[in-house]
Amino acid sequence: MKYSIEKSAPSALAYLLVLLLGMLSWSVAKSQGQVIIKGELYSPEEIISQQKVTLVGQNGEEDPVDLRSNGHFKLCLPVDQVHVLRFSKPGCVTKQVRIDTRAACKKDPKKDRLVEFEVVLHETDGQEAEQYVGAVGEIEFHRSNGRMKVRREYAQRGDLAVTEEMVGQ
């Protein structure tokens, strides 16, 4: 049986077209930067198990974050969104960190941004689960130049302490 180029050309052309579209979609996805979050969660030794990190998206959906046995976590967030990371553990005060990635890649849209931080959970005083009023920290990026801005706010049981600092580039 003989094959001619005329009969196989449409299938080869279709294969080439699918391959080119795949490469194009990969390059478009790769050309958009993202925010890489790395961190470590610390809590009292006697209750080291059952600690959780949860990613809360803009529309309220909650996704568990992979947390290693040593407390390290890593996740990638898309730009132009606001997320909340919730850190919890039975017997400890729950904490949240708000991360606003809307201007994270302002300086170089194709380059990823790396953010690293640590969270320490403290034991609760009573039987009830306690939580800070709002986020204990906020990470955002300046609209004009993309510089990272970190804000820490602690409001619990009526106490308030606010600190603000500029970090990174």
N, C-alpha and C positions, 0 to 999 in steps of 0.2 A: 504494500500500500504506500502510495506516494503522498507526501504532504507538500503543499505549496505555501509560499509566503502569504499569498492572498487569503487563504483560508485561516491561517493562524495569526495574521496581523491584527484583527480586531481583538482577540483575546490577549495578545501581547500588549496592545495599546491600553486595554482596560487595566491590565496588571500594572503597567507603568503609571497610569493615571492614579490608581489607588495608592501605589507606593509614594508618588509625589505628594498626594494629599496628606498621607500619614506623616511624611517628613515635614510638611508645612505646618500641620497642626502641632507637632512636637516642638518645632522651632518657635512658634508663637507662644506656646505654653512656657517654654524655657526662657523666653525673652522677658517675661514679666517677673519682676522680683517678688520675693515673699519675705515674711518676717519669721526667722527661726528662733524659737524660744527654748532655752536650755535652763534647767534649774535643779534645785535640790530641796526636798521637803524634810525638815527635821521635826521630831516630836519626842516626848518623854520616852525613855527606854522601856519602861515597864509596860507600855501600851503601844509598842512599835507596829503591831499588825493592824490591819483594817484602815490604814490611812488611804485617802482617795483624793484624786485630782479630777475635776470635772470641767470641761470646756462648755460654756454657755454661749450660744451664738446670738446674733442680732434678733432673730425671731423667737428666741426662747428655747430652742432645742438644746438638749444636753447630751454631750458625748463624753464617755470616760476617756481619760488620758492614760496611756501606758505608763505605769509607775514601777520602776525596778525595785527590787528588794532593798537596795541601798538608798532609796529615796530619790534617785535621779529621774528626771523626766525630760523629754524633748518632743516638740511638736512644731509644725510649720503652719503659719497663718497667712491667708491671702491678704493682699493690701486692700485698702479702701473699705475696711470693715471695723466694727467695734466688737470685741469679745470680752468675756469675763472668765477668769480662771478661779474656780472655787476649790479651796483646800480644806478637807474635813477629816475628822477621825473621832470615833466615839470617845467621850471623856475629855475632849479638847474643844477650845473655842474655834469655830469656823472662821476662815479668812477668805477674802476675795480680792483679786487684783484685776483691774480693768485695763485692757490693752486696746488702744486706738491706733490702727495701722493706716489711717487714711492718707498720711503724708510721709510714710516710712521710706519710700523709695523716690522721694522728690528729687534728690541730687542725681541719682542714677537709676532710672526705672528698671534696668535689666539686672541690677545687682541685688542680691539678698542682703537683709539686715540681720545681725545676730544680737539677741538680747539675752543676758544671763542674770539670774537672781536667785536668792535663797528665801525660803519661807520657814518660819519657826512657829509651830503650834504649841500653845500652852494649855495646861490642864484647866478645866473649869472648876470654879469654886464650889458649885452646888451640883445637884442631881440633873437639873435641866440643861439642855443644850444651849449654849450661848453663842452669839454671833455679833461681830462688830456692826455698827450702824453704817451701812454702805461699804465701799471698797477700802481696804487698808492701804492700797497703793494704786497708782495710776501711771501707766506708761503711754506717752503719746509723742508725736513727732511734729515739730514746728512746721506750719503751712508754707513758710517762705523758703526755708533752707533744709528741711528734713532733720534738723538736729533733734536728738532724743531728749525728752523732758520727763523726769521722774518726779512724782509727787507722792508723799506718804501722808496719810491722814488716819489718825487713830481716834475713833469716837466709840466709846463703850461705857455703858452705865453712867452717862452724863459727863464723863471726862473727855477732854478734847485736847489734842496736841497735833499741830500741823507743822510739817517741814516741807520744804520745796527745794529742789536742786536741779541744775542742768548737768547732764552727763553725756559723754560721747560726742560724736560728730553728727 
